Amino acid sequence: MTLPLASSAARAALVELGTRLRADAYRFVTVTPATHRRVNGRPENARAHDLRGALGWSRPFGPGVLPAEVETPLAQAGLLAAVSGAASGAASATPPDAPAARRALVRASTIGDRLYFHSAWPTHDDDAVFFGPDTYRYVAALQRALASASLQRKVERAIDIGCGAGPGAIELALRRPEAMVYGADINGDALALAEVNAAINGASNLVPVRSDLLDGVDGGFDVIMSNPPYILDKDELAYRHGGGEHGAQLSIDIVHAALDRLNPGGSLLLYTGVAIVEGEDRFLAAIRERLDAGCAEWRYEELDPDIFGGQLGCEGYERVERIAAVWLHAVRRG
C-alpha cells in the first residue's frame, strides 16, 4: 500500500509529529517480524493503550489513546486508517462492543536520539519501507567505520544505495555535514520517508533520489554504502529479495557498481547477509577477485554468525548451514 505522502503538506505534518516525538524523548526499538508477531499476539496486546503501542507496535487504538498533538498530524498526513477487530491480530480478546479502532500507517522507531518513521507492521506489501534489527547493526557498523583511519579524509559526495527510511544516509550526513549525501532508492515511499526523517533529525545535506543502483546519479563518490535486501524470497518482495543464489546477487552487483564509481581512495561500506554453504561463504568467493584487483585495502568481518534461522526451512536453502550478517569496508585503489 502506497503511503499518502506525495503532498508537501502531508510530509510537513509528519515532520511536525516526528520533531515533537524527539523533543518528548519518545523511544522504541523495532524487533524482528517474528518477535513482533509473538508480542502482539498476546491477548492483552489486542489494542494499544499508549503511544508506543500505537506508533511502535502498530496496534489498533481506540478514542482517547493518542493525545491530540499526535493524532492530529497523523490525520493531516492521511496516515490513520479504520480497522476491524479481526485485523488486530488478537481479535478474540477484543470485546464485541469495543469502540471502533484506528491504526497508524507508519511506525516510529529510534536509534539513540534519532527518530525514524517507516512502514507499519506487518510489512507484507512490495513497497513496504523496512526497518529492523539489521538497521541497528548497519548503523552501528557505519558509526565504527566513520571513526576509522580510512575515513578520516574529506567526504564531498556520498550515496546510500537502497536507503529505505534513510537511517544510514542520515547518520553519514550528520557526521559529515560538509558532504552532499544522496539517499537512493527505487521505492517512492522510501524516498518520501527519507526526506521526512532527514528533516526531523536535522540532516539538511541529504538529497533523496530515485535510482536503481547508481543509474540515477552521475559522477564519482567518496563513500558508497548500502544495506541491501539479501533473502531469497518466494514472493520477491523488493525490500527482502536479493535474487541470484541464496539472495546474494544484489549485494554482488552493488560491489561491482561501487568499485566502478568510487573516487580513488573512496570507501565502499556494505552490510549484508550471506548464506554459508558447507562452511563456504559464497558471497565472499564471488567478490574476492574484484576486491583484490581494485582495492588498496579491504576488510570483511562477520558481525553476527547466525541470523534469520527460520529462513533455512524455505525453498532454496536446503544446503545452507546458516546466514551470517557481514560488514565489508573496501577502499578503492588510488
N, C-alpha and C positions, 0 to 999 in steps of 0.2 A: 504494500500500500504506500503510494507516494505521499509524503508529508506535505501539508499545505503551507510551504514556506517560500513560495515563489515571490510573494509581495514583500517589499521593504518594510511595510507596516507590521507584518507577521514576524519577520526576523527581529525588528526593533522591540516588539513586545517580549520575545523570548530573551533577548539580551537584557532587557529590564529585569525580568524574573531571575535570570542567572546571576546578575550583578547583586540583586537583593539576597539571594541564597548564599552567595560567597560572603557578603557582609555579615550575614547572620550565622556564619560558621557551620552551614549545613555540611554533613559528611555522609557519604555512602560508598562502600566498596562493593563493586559488582563481582559476583561469583560466577562459576560455570553454569551453563544452562541446566545441567543435571542437578546441581545443588539448589538452584533457583526453583526448579520444579518440586523438589522434595520439601523445601521450606514452605513454599506457597500451598502445597497440598495438605498441610496441617489444618485441621478444622478451624482453629482459632484465627487462621490467616485468610479466611474466605474473603474478607474485606479489609481495606486499610483503615487504621484507626489514627494514623498520624501522617506527617509529611513524608517520612522515609518509606512508609508503607505504600503511599500513593506514587511518589516520584522515584523511589529506589526499587521497590519490589514490584512495581507495576500492578498493584492490586486495585480492584474496583473500590470506589469510595462513595459514601452517601452524603447527603447535605450536611454542611457544617464541619466536615473533617478538615478541609483546607481553609486557611484564612483567606479573606478577600484579596489581599495583596499577592497571593499566589494563584488563586483560581481565576481572577480577572485577566491577567496577562495570558494564561493558558487559553482562555476562551477567546481573547482577542486574536491570538495566533491561530485559532482553529484547531487546537491540539487537545480538545476534550471530545470524547465520544460516549454515547449511551451504551450501556452493556447490560445484558440479561444475567440473571443469576447463574444460568447454565454455562456462561462464559467465564465465570470467576475462577475456575479451577478447583473449587471446593463447593459445588452447588448444594450438596446435601446439608451443609452447615448453614446455608443462607435461609433465614425464615421466609416463608412464602409471602408474608405481609410486609417484608422489609421495603423501605422506600427505594425508588429507582436509583440505580448506581450509575456513575460515570467513570471513565478511565482516561488517564493521560496517555497520549500517543507517543510521548518521549519519556526517557529516563534521565535522571541527573545523577552522575557519579563523580567522585572526587579522587584525585591523586595528589596527596599532600594538600596544599591550599588551593590547588587549581580545580575548577569545576567544568564538567563537560556534559552537554546534552547528547544523547544518542537514541537509537530506536528502542521502543518499549519491548518488554518481554511478552510473549515469545517471539523470537526473530525468525519467522517462517517465510517471510517474503524475500524475493530475489533482490529487492532494492533496500533491504534492511541495512542499517549502519551499525555494525557490531562493535562491541566494547566488552572486554572481559579480562580474565587473568593474563592472557597473552599481552594485552595492552600495558598492564603494570610491569611485566617483565621487559617489554620493549622499551618503555620509558626509563626504567632503572638502568638497563644496559646502555641506552643512549646517554644518560647522565654520566656514567662512568667513562664512556668514550670521549665525551666532550672535555673531560678533565685530563685526558691522556696527552702525552707529549706530541703525538701525531696530529692532534687537532688544536694545537696552540697557534697555528698560522691563522691569518685573517681569512674569514669566510665572507665572500661577497655575494655568491649565488648558491642556493641550495634548493633541493627538492625532495619531497616525501612522496614516493610512488605508492598509490593506493592509500591516501592519507586518512580515509574514513572520517571520523568525527574530529580529527586533527590533533590528537594529543602529542604525537611525535613532532610534527611540524611546529606546533605551538611551543613545545619545550625548547627546540632549537632556536626559534625566533626570539624567545625571551632571553636566552643565554647568549645569543649573538645578535644584538639589536642593530648592528651595522649591516647585517646581511639581508638580502631580498630572499625570502623563503617561499617557495611555491608548494602549495598543498594540492597534489594532483590526484584525480580520481575519475572514473567513468560514470559514477553514480551522482546524479544531480542532488539527491537528498544529502549525501555525504558532503558535497561542496557547500550546500546551504548551512549545514550544521557546523562545518569547519569555520565558515565566516562568522557565525554567531558565537562560537566558542572562542575564536580569536579575539572578538570584541570584549567578551566577558572577562577574559584573562589579560587583556591589555597588550596583545601581540599585534601591533599596528603594521608590522612589516611582513605579515603573512598574506599571500595572494592565492586564493583558490583558483584552480584552472582545470578545465576538463581535458583529460589526456589519457590515452591508452599507453602504458609505459611512459615513454618520453616523447611520443609523437606530437603532442600538443604544445611543446615548448622548444624553442630554438636555443642554440648556444651551449657552452660548456658550463660545468658546475664544479664548485669546490667541495660540496658534500652532496651525495645522493644516498638516501636512506629509504628503508621500506620494512613493513611488517605485513607481507602478503598472505593471502589465503594459501593453505598448503595441504588441505584434506582432499582425498578422493571422494567426492560427494556424489551420490547416485542421482540427486536432483539437480546437480550442477549449479547450486546457488552461488551467485557471484562472490559473496563475502566469505564463502567456505572453500570453494572448489579451486584447486591449484592446477589440475589437469596433468596429463602425462602419467608416468609411472608413480603410483602412490602419492599423487598430488604435488610432485616436485617441479613440474615443468615451468610454472610461472616464476618460481624462485630462480631457476636456471636462466630463464630469459632475462630477468632483472639483472643478474650478474653480468651477462654479456652486454646488455644495453648500457649499463652504468659504466663499464670499463671503456666503452666506445665514446662516452660523453664526458667523463671526468676530465678536468684540467690536470696537467702534470702536478703530482703531489696531492691531488684531491683524494678524498676518502669515500669509500662505499661502506655503509653501515647497514647490515641486514640481519633482522631477526626472523627466523622461520622455524618450521617443524620438519623433521626429516624422519623417514622410515628406515629403521635399522633391520636389514635382512640378513639373517645368518651371520650376525656380527659385523656386517659391512654397511657403511654409510654411503648409500648410492648417490646422494646429492653431492657430497664432497668429491666422490670419484668423478662425477660429471663435470665439475668446475675446476678441479685442481690444476689441470694443464693450462687453462686460461689464466688462472691466478699466478702461476709460476712465470708465465711468459709476460704478463702485462703489469705486474705489481712490484714495486720496490720492496714491499713487505706486506704480509698478511697474517692475521691471527684468527683462529677458529676455535670456539670452545662450546662445550655442552653446558647450558645453563640449568637444564632440568633433564634428567635421563629418561623420564617416563611420564608423558602427558597423553591425554586423550586415549587412555587404555581401552575404553569402550569401543573405539573405532576398530580395534583388532578383530572384532567379530563380524565386521562388514565385508562385503564382496570386494575383492582386490587386495585384501590384507592377509590372505591366508598364510603367507610365509614371513610376515613381518613379526619381529620379536618385540619391538617397542617403537614408540615415536618419541623422539628427543627434541627439546627446544634448544636451538643453537644460535650463536651470535658470530657473525663474520665482520671483521674490520679489515678492509683491504685498501692499500694506498697505491694509487697508480704511479707507475714509473715516470720519473721526470724526463 
